[in-house]
Amino acid sequence: MESRLKHFTISFFAIILGLSGLAIATHRVELHFNIPHVSQWIGFSTLLIYSIFFIIYFIKLIKYPKEVAAELKHPIKMNFFPTLSISLILLSIVFLKSYVDLSKYLLLVGMIVHLFFTIFIMSAWIKHQHIEIKHKNPAWFIPVVGNMLVPIPAMTHFHEDVSWFFFSIGIILWIVLYTIFISRAIFHKPLPEKLMPTFFILIAPPAIGFLAYFKMTGEIDGFAKVLYFFAVFTAIQLFYNARHFSKIKFFLSWWAYSFPISALITASFVMYENNNFLLYKYFAAVLFLFLIGLIIYLKFLTF
C-alpha cells in the first residue's frame, strides 16, 4: 500500500478533467436529443472521485513530501498540478445551472488556486529551472486552458472584468506557447511515446477559447469562428494520424484524449444553437459517441 501511495502521481487528476468534460458534453446532448438526464449524476460521481483523489494525494504529501516536491520541480510533471484547480473550475461549470452556490464556491477556490499555479509555473519557466526545449510538450498548455475556462462560469458569478482578466492571460499565453511548441515539434526530436497522447491537448485552447469568448460577448463573430475552426482543424489533423496513436502503449496520459474532445463537442453544439446548421449538431453527436466509447475504454485500461 505504501509503495502505491508513494507512486500516486499528480497525473491521476487528468481523469477528473475527462469525466468533467463528459458531464458537460452530456448535458448539451440532453438538450438536443431525447436521452435520459444523467449529466448531473456524472457530475456528482466526478466530484466524489476528485475528493477521493485529493485525500489520497494529501496523505501522500504528509507521508512522502519529498516525492511531491520532486513532482512539483519536475519540468513535465509540474504542468499537471493545475489539473487540481481546473477540475474545480470544470465542476463549477457542471453545476452552474442546477446548484448555483456550489458552483460559485468551486469556481472561487479553483480560479484562485489556478492563478497561483499559473504564476508559479511561469516563474519556473522564466528562471529556467531544469527547463530545456526537449521538455516542451502540449502539457504546458494545461495552465493556459484553466485560465480560459474561468469566464464560462465567472460571467454568472462575478463581474465581467474577472472573466476578461483570466481570458487575456490564457489567449496570449496560448499564442506564444503554440508558436514555441510548433518550433519544437518540427525542428527537434519527437516527443517520447508516453507524452504522444498529450497532442490532443492542442484542441482544448481554441475550443475553450471559443466557448469563453462567446460567453463574454454573447455573439459568434469573426474571431470566435477563427477559434472554433482552428480547433476543428487541429482535431482533423490528429484524427488523420489516429493509426500512429493507436500503437502507443497505455499510460495515464491517454486521458489527454478525452477532455479536449469534450470541449470540441460543446463548442460544436454552441455553433449549432446559434445558426441552426445541422452539420454542427451531427458532428458533435458523432464525436460524443466516440467520446463515450473512449471513456469506457480508458476506464477499463486504468483499472
N, C-alpha and C positions, 0 to 999 in steps of 0.2 A: 504493500500500500504506500509506504514511504517513497519507494522508487517511482511509483506512478505519480504521486503528488509532486515530487521533485521535478518531473518532466512534463507537468501540465502546463503547456505553453500558452502564451497570450493569443496565439493564432486561433485557439478554440472559439474566441469571440466572433470570428468571421462567420461562424454558424448562425449566430444571432442576427447578423446582417441579412443572411439568406432567408431566414424564417420570417423576419420582419418585412422584408421586401415581398415575400409571398403573401403575407396578410394584406398588405396594401394593394397589391395587384389583384388579389382575390376579391377585395371589396369593389374594385372597378368592374370586374367581371360580373359580380352580383347585380350591379346597377344596369347592365346591358343584356344579360342573359338570365333565363329562368332557371337558376340553380339555388340550392339551399344556402342560407346565410351562415357561413362558417368562419368568416374572416375574423370576427371577434374572438371566437374560440381559438383560432390560430394565434391571435394576438396575446391572449392571456397565457396560453401554453408557452409562447416565446418569452413572455415576461417571467414566468416561473423558471424556465431553463436559464435565462440570464441571471436570475437570483442565485440559482444553484452554482453556476459557473463563477459568479462573483465571490460567493462564500468560499468555494474551493481555492480560488486564486488568492483570496485574502489570507487563508490559512497557509498557503504556500509562502506568501510574503512574510508571515510571522515565523514559520519554521525554517524557510530557506531564503532569507533576504539576499544572500549573495547571488543566487540563481536569478532572482527577479531583477536585481541590479545589473546582472550580465545581459539580460534580455533588453533592458532599458538602454544599455550602452551599445547594443549590437546594431550595426549600420542598416540591417534589413529588418530585424525583429522589432526594433523600436517604432517602426511605422505602423505596427499593428496595435499599439497601445491606444490610439484614438478610436479603435473599434469599441472600447469601453464606453466612450461618450456618444459615438454615432449610434450605438444600439439604443441609447436612451432617447435620442432625437427621433429615430425611426419609430420607436414605440409611442412617442408623443404624437406622431402622425397617425399611427394606427388607432389611437383613442381620441383623436381630435374632435370628432362629431358626437361620440357616444359618452365619453367620460371626460368632460372638459377640464375639471380641476386636476385630475390625474395627469392629463396631457400637459397641462401648464407646468406642473411641478417636475415632470420628467424632462420637459424642454429646458426649464430653468437650470436644473443641475447639469443636464447634458451640454448645453451651449457654454456654460462657464468652464466646465472641465475641458471641453474641446478647445476652447480658446487657449487654455493653459498648455495643452498638448501641442497645439499649433506653434505657439511661441517657443516651447521647449525644443521641439524637433527642428524648427528653422534655425534656432540658435546653434544646435549641434551641426547642422549643415554649414553654417557660416563659419563656425570655428574649426571646421574640417576634422571633427572628432571621429577618426577611423573611417572617414568617408572617401571613397575612390569612385571613379567613373564605373568600374565593374559592379559596384553596389547599387547603381541606379537601376530601378525596376518599377513597374507600374504600382507596386505597393506604396510608393512615395505619393501617389495621388490620394491615398486614404484621408490624410488631414484636409486636403482640398475638398473632397467630396462632403465631408462633415460640415464645412463652412457653408457650402451651397445648399445643404439640406435645411439649415436653420430657418430660412424665410418661409418655408412651406407651412409649418405650424406657428411661427412667430408673428406672421401677419394677422393671425387671430388673437394671439395672447398679448402682444406688446406693440409699442409704437413702431411705425413702418421703418424708421431710421435704424432700428436694431437689425431688421432684415437686410437693409441696404449695406450696413456695416459688414455683416458676415458674407453677403453675396459678393461684395467688392474684393474681399480677401480671396475667396475661392476662385472667382473668374480670372483674376490677374495671375494668381499662382498657377492655375491650370495652364494658361497660355505659355508661361515661362517654362514650367516643368515638362510640358508636352514637347516643346522645342528641344530641350535637353535630352529627353528620352529618345526621340526620333534620331538624334545625332548618335546617341549611344547604341541604338539598335542597328543602325546602318554601318557605322564605322568601327565598332568594337566587337568583341566575342559575343556569341549568342548567350541568352540567359541560361542559367542552369535548369535542368529539367524540372526540378522542384518548383521553380518560380514561373514556368511557362503559363500555367493557368491564370496568373495574375494579368496577362494580356487583356483579359476580359474586363478588368477594371477600367480600361480605356473607354468603355462605353458609358460608364457612370457619370463623369463630369459633364459632358454635353447634355445627356439626358436629364440629369438632375438640375443642371443649369437652366434648361428649358422650363422645367416644372416650377422652379423658384422664380424665374423671370416672369412667367405667366401669372403666378400667384401675386407678385408685387404690382404688375401693371394691368392685369385683367384683360390683356389682348395678345393675340398672336401676330406680331409684326414681323418685319424682315429679319431682325436679329434673332427672334425666337425661332423662326424657321431655319436659320443657319445652324443654331444649336441642335435642333431636332434632327435635321437631315444629316448633320455630321455624325450624330450618334447612330443613325441608321446605316450610314456608310461604314462606320467602324465595325458594326455588328456584321454586315455583309462580308467585309474583309476577313473577319475572324472565322465566320462560318465557312468561308471558302477554303480555309486551312483546317477544317474540322478533322480530317484524316490524321493530320500531324498531332493534334491534341489528343486524339483517341488512343495513341500509342504510349502516352505518358503514364508512368506508374502512379498509383494513388498517393496523394499527400493531402493534408488538411487544406492546402492552397487550392484544391479543387473547388472549395466553396466559393472561390472568387468568380466562378461561372454564374452563380445564382443571382446575387443581388443586382449586378448591372443589367441582367436580362429583365428583372422585375421593374427596374427603373424605366427601361425602354417600353415595356408593356404599358405602364401607367402613362407615360408620355404619349404613346400612340392613342390611347383612349381619350386623352385630353384633346389631341388633334381632331379626333372624330367628333367629339362633343361640340367642337367649335366650327366645323364646316360640313358635317354630315357626309363626308366622303367615305363610303363603306370600306374602301380598301384599308383604311387605318384600323377599323374595327376588326376586320378579319385577320389582318396582320397581327394585331395584338392577341387575338384569340388563338392563333396558331402558336405564337410564342408562349402563351400561357400553358397550353397543353404540353409543349416541350418542357417548360419550367416544372410542371407537376412531376413529369417523369424523371427529370433531372434531380429534383429534391428527394424523391423516393430513393433513387439510386445512390445519391450522396449519403443519405441516412444509413442505408444498408452498408456501404463501404466504411463509413465512420464507426458504426458499431462493431 
